[in-house]
Amino acid sequence: MRVLWLKSDLLLPLDKGGKLRTWHLLRHLATRHEVTYLAFAEPDTRQADVNGMRQVAAEVEIVPRSDSPKGSWRFYVDAAIHLFDPLPYAVGKYRSAAFRRRLNDLLRQRAFDVIVCDFLFPAVNLPRRLPCPAVIFTHNVESEIWRRYAETRTSRRSYWLYSMQYRRMLRYEERALRRFDSVLAVSSADRDTFARIYPDAIRQPVHVVPTGVDTHYFTTSPSQTGARELVFTGSMDWLPNEDAMLFFCRDVLPLVRQAEPAVTVSIVGRAPTPAVARLREQQGVRVTGRVDDIRPYVRDAAVYVVPLRIGGGTRLKIFEALAMGKAVVSTSVGAEGLPVTGGEHVMVADSPETFAREIVHLLRDIDHRRRLETAARALVVERYDWSAVAGKLEQALVRITGQTRGSADARASAGRDPSTEGAPSALPDLHGAGREATRTT
């Protein structure tokens, strides 16, 4: 197959869960198929990162674009401008005339077998007519993230703003899903959520491409039996991660310290927002920012915490911790969509009191912690190493392209033009209110 892969950013550096998932899946796909990768990139992107992308793509095309740092005055000005945009802010900011021009050029110049839109955001730049099947690879149900975020807001203004974004995302996500011949999801939970929220928007059954982990890279090391260190890893400019650690340090950590005063926590991940950075002011809280390797931080911790209250898809961070043989305490949202059993592979707790109690129990009961660690590592090694799951993406794309071609051939043989009967090429433009907008630099 000749695959055109659309993404909002380069995969390198591998500092986000979505990047890691795509990297490992493309690494497998590129061994047997020709992948052209089109994405935005920051103007100061290292050439080494562009060159490194050729490990997973035969050709790499980039369109310059930059984001204002979260919390900066430019970020708030940009967000204010989008208040009157019919598109959700998370989507509208990716509208780009330059991206659309390059995409149209590629579609004119080459015959692709399938277009894969990785995440929802690049879909805003798809042309009205497409010459081949199109698939959307959803790492989350985006509207659910915004709904949950709105529900956790305490101020009336914040609740109104996020509720507005939720409603816009709900409308956009449904319109976007209608554009595609098929949908790929990362869990059966997301598949069921799509079916519940958008029952008429999806043409085929959703294909599940499960989450995996590199069990050779993330491997076990001697346990820190007496450690009182907790750890969380993730991109700290992502709203669910920011909310998780603000909630944890405000509501959970003080309860843990009532029982275990020496407990410390490391928040490890790129681009901490100003609110996350201020957590350094609390005693025993370390905020690292971007690190080259998260493994030493995970290795030295006694318990890995996932206090997410918002989210969708599946959390690669949990699989990485399990592969390293770490005891995990997670909320139900954090463990959502993963094939883990509470009490056997992870400990699940949702209230501040129960979350703190599970942490304290694991710190004190080393035998229980060891049993949890052993079961967790065995689960991911036996069933969820990337070598075991990556082939599911290839199988899904081969099946989708075959089915779509067969359907088009049948319509053509009946004397009908498939481009006028609900195929992606005939569906509405998603740019928003018929307006052209450019976000390139």
N, C-alpha and C positions, 0 to 999 in steps of 0.2 A: 504493500500500500504506500501511496504518497500522502502523507499527513501534513496538514497545515495546522500548527498548534498556536493558539492565541492566548496571551497572558498579559497581566497588568505590570509585570516586572520580570527581571531576570531571576534565575534560580540561585545564582551565586552572588554573595555568600549564602550558604545554607543556614540561615538564621531564623527561619519561620517553619512552623509545622506544615503549612501548605506547600512551601518550597520543597521540603524534604520528601513529602509524599510524591509530588510530581517528578522530582529528580529520580527517585528509585523506579517509578513506573516507566519513565521515558528511557532510562538506562536499559531496561529490558526491551522496550519497544524498538529502540534504535538499532538493536543488533540484527533485526530482521526486516525493518521497514525504513523508508526515507522520511525523515521528519524535518520540516521547515518551521522554525520557531520565530514568531513575531511578537515583540513585547516593547513596552516602554522601558526606559532606563534613565537614571539620573545623569545630568550632563557630566558629572565628575566620576562616572563609573570607571572602574579600573579596566584597562584593556585585558588584563589577565582574567577577569571574570567573564568578559565577552568570549575570549578564546577558550576558556574552560567549559563554556556551554556546548562546545563542539564535541564534548564527550557524549552528549545525549541528543544532539541534533546535527544533521548534515549541513544545515545552513542556519545562521542566526541573523535576524533582521531587528534593528532597534530603532525606536523613535524617541528622541530626547523629551524628557518631561521631568519636572521637579515638584515636590510637595513642600508646602510650608511646614516647619516643625510644629508639632502639636503644642499648644499653649502659647505660641508666639502671636504677636499682634497681626501678622499677615494671615495666620491660620484663622483667627476670629473674623477678620475682614472677609476672607474668602468664604467662610461658612455663612456669614451674614448675607453675602451676595446670593447664595444659593437658597435662602429662605423662600424666595418667590419662584424657584425653579420647580416645574412639575415633577421632575425626577428626584429621587432621594439623593442627598448630598454624596453618599458613598459611591453612587453610580455617576451622577452628573459631572463630577470632577474629572472623570476619565473620558469625557467627550473630546475628540481630537480630530480635526480635519486632516492633520498630517498622518495620523494612524490610518484613517479611512482611505486616504490616497494610496498609501503603501500597500494596504490590504487589497484594494482594487487592482493595483498594478500586478500583484502576485497572482491574483485570480485570473487576470487576463493573460499573463505570460505562461502559466503552467496549468496542467490538468491534475488537480488533486482528487484523491479518492474520498477524502473526508476532511472536514474542518472540525477541530476540537476547540471549544471555547472553555478555557480553564478558569473556573470561578464565573460568577455572574457578570462581572464588571466589563470585560472586553466586548460583551454582546451589544453594548450601546453603539459600537462603531461598525457593526455588520451592515453591509449594503442590503437594500430591499430584495435584490435577486441574488440567489446563490447558485452556482453551477454544479454543486455536488452535495451529498448528504452533510448535515451539520449536527454535531453532538455537543451537549453542554455537560461538563464535568463539575458537579456541585460538591464542594467540600463542606457546605453547611446549607441549612435552609435559612437564607439571609433574613427573611421577615421575622422568623422566630427569635433571632438574636436581638433585633430592635424591639420586638414586643417585650421580651424579658428585661431588656435594659430599661424600657419605660416603666415597667412594673416595679423596679427597684428604686426609682427616683423618689426622693422625699419632698423636694420643693415643687410647688405648683408650676413654676415656670419651666423647670427642667422636665417635669412630667409632660407638659404640653409640647415642648420641643421634640422630645423623643417619640411621643405618640404620633406626632405629625410625620416624622421620618418613618416610623413603622407603617403608617397607612400608605405612604408613597411607595415604600419598598414592597408592600403587599401587592399593590397594583402593578408595579413594574415587573416584579418577579413572575407574576402570572402571564403578563404579555410576553416576557422574554421566553418563558418555557414553551409557549405556543410556537415559537420560531423554529424549534429544533425537532429533528427526526427522532431523537432519543435523549434520555437523561441518564447520566451516571451518578450514582450516590455512593457515599463512603460507608453507609450502614443501613441495615434494614429499618432502623428507627427513622432515619431521614426519608427513606423510601415511603414508609407508611405516613409520615407527616406530609409529604408532597401529595399523596393520594387523598388525604383528608382535607387539606387546605385548597388544593387546586384540582378537583376531581375531573374537570373537563379540559384541562390545559395540556395534558401529557398524552402523546399519541400511542406510545408503546409501554409495556411494563418497564419500570425503572430497573436498570442493571446495577447491581451492587458490586463495587470494587472495594474490597475491605482494606482497612489500614494494616500496614505491616511494620516491621522494624528490622534494622540491621543487627542481628544478634551476635555477629562477630565483632562489630565495632562497639556496641553497647553490651558489655559482658560483665560478669560478676568479679568482685574483688573482695579481699578480706573485710568482714563486717566490723563496723566501729561499735562494739557492744556497749561501751560506756559513754558514747557520744550523746550530747544533748542538742545537736544541731538539726534544724529543719531546713528544707530547701524547696523552692519553687522555681521552675524554669519556664521561659516563654518570652515572646515579643512584648515588651512592656509598653508599647504604644498602641496595643490592641485593646479596645474598650473592655472586653470581658476579662482579660488578664489584669488590667488596671483595677477594675472593680473588685476582682477576687482578692487582690492583696491589700487594698484599702479596707475591705470588709474583714479580712483575716487579722490584720494588725490592730484594727480598732475593736473588734468584737470577740475574737477567738484567742489571740495571743495573751491578753491579760489573764484569761481564765487558765490557760496552760501554766503560766508563771506562778499562779497561786499555789499550784501543786509542785511545780518544777522551776524554781526561780532562776536556775542557770541556763534555761533554754534560750537559744539564739536562732535566728532565721536568716537565710540568704535568699535574696530575690535576684535571680540570675537571668539576664536577657537584654537584648538590644533596646535602645531608644526609650529609656524610662521617661514618662511624662513628668512635668513638674510636681504633680501630686504624689507620684511614686517616689521621685527623688527626695522629697521631703520626709519620707519614712526613715531615711538615714538618721534623722534627728532623734528617733526613738532608741533607747538603749538596747543593744543586742540585735539590731536590724541592720543588715548589710545589703546595699543595693549596688550591684557590680556594674551595670551597663553591659555592653556587648563584650563577650569573651570568645576566645578562639576555640575553646573546648569546654563544654559543660560537664564532662565526665568527672573531673576531680571534685567538683562541688557536689555532685550527686553521690559519688563514692564516699565522701567524708560525712554525709548526713546519716542520721539514724532513721529518719522518717521523711518521705516525700509527700508534700501536701498539695492538694488540688482543690482549693476552696471556691470553685467557679459557681456563680449564680446565674450566669448568662452564657449562652453558647449554642452551638449546633455542630453537626458533623461528629467527628471523633477526635480525641485528644492524643496526638502522637506522643506527647510528653509522658503520658501514663505508660504507654508501651515501652518507651525508652527506659523509664524507671523500673518497670517490671523486668526488662531484659537485663538490667544491672543488678537484679536480685534485691530490689529495695521494697520495703514495706510502704504502702501507699494509703493515705487517708484522703478520700475524695467526697465531694458532694454527689448527689444523684445526677445533677447536670454535668458535672465533670466526667463521670463514668458513663454517661449516656451514649448508647450506640456501640460500646465496646463489649466483646463477648467475655465479660468477667463476672464472677459470682461474688457478691458481697459477703465478707466473712471468710471466703476461701482464697481469693486472689487479691482483693483490696478490702479495706474497711470503708463503709459508706456512712456518712453522717451529714445532716443538713443544718441543724440548728447550731449556734455557737457553742452551746453547752455539750451536745453530743460530740461535735467535732473535737473540742478540747479534750473530752474524756477519752476518746479513742486514741488520740496522740499520747496522752499520759500513760494509758494502758500499754501501748507498744513500747514506749521508752522504758517501762519498768519490767514488763514480762518479755524477757529476751527469747525464751523458748517459743512463745506464740509468734513473736516477730520472725524468728527463723523459719517456722512452718509456713508462714505467709509468703516469705521471700522465696522459699524453695518451690512452692506451688505456682507462684507468679512466673518465675523464670521458665519452668517446665512448660507452661501454657504457651508462651510466645515462641519458644524454640521449636516446639512440635508443630505448631499450626500457623504461626504468623510471621515467620521470617519472610523478608521480601521475595526471596527466591520461590517461596510457595504461593504468594498471592499476586505477583506482578503479571503473570500470564493471564489473569482474568480480564485485564484491560484489553489486551490484544484480542482475546476471544470475543469480547463485547463489540469491539470495533469491526472485526471481520463479520460478525453476525449482523450488525447494524447496516453496514454497507451492502451486504448481500441482500438483506431484506428490502432495503430502500430501492436498490436497483431493480429487484424483482417486481416491486410494486409499480415503479415507473414504467418498466417494460410492459407490464400488463395494461396500464392505462394507455400507453402509446399504441399498443396493438389493437386497442379498441377505438383508435382514432381520436384520442383526446390528448391534449397538451398537458403533461403533468405539472408544468409550472403555473397553471391556472386553477388547480384543484386542491389548494390548501397546503402545497409543499412549502418549505421554508422560503423559497424564492418569491412566493406570492404574498407573504405576510407583511404586516405594517412595519414602517420604520420605527425605531426605538429611540431616536435622538431626542425626542421631547418637544412637543408643540411645534413641530416642523422647523425648529430653529437650529441654525448652524452655530456651533460654539467651538472655540479652540483652546486647548490647555497645553500647548507645547511651548517650549522655550528655545 
